[in-house]
Amino acid sequence: MRKCNKENMTKLVEELETGNRNQANGVLRDDIGYCCLGVACDISGVGEWKYDGMSYIYVTDKHWSIGSLTTAVMNWLGIDTEDPYANMLIVEGAGATYASDLNDGGKSFAEIAKAIRETYLEGNDQ
């Protein structure tokens, strides 16, 4: 199990499992829905969405993004990565990938939630 803020990561998993959100690809948010990382931004409450006429941008006090988690959202989730653009590392099967790659590769929110749960919320603490 990777280190995280279990309470907030559980909130993300549960939100992904609700089926209440449409899924978008390639960006945190678009007119159709959210990617899994966009859902994390949305429920974190540490920033706000702005629309610049072309894209939805998630803005926090120090950063903004259209495609990856801001540092404030990573801190809210309790995850740390050397590459801020890689964001949420997921262990799936024998390998590892990123939540955004699962999202953009066609995995459903339910499948992504299961992978997040297995990676961050189940197993032994590191």
Summary of the structure (lengths in Angstrom):
residues: 126
radius of gyration: 13.5
end to end distance: 6.3
largest distance: 45.6
contacts: 390
relative contact order: 0.22
helix: 37%
strand: 17%
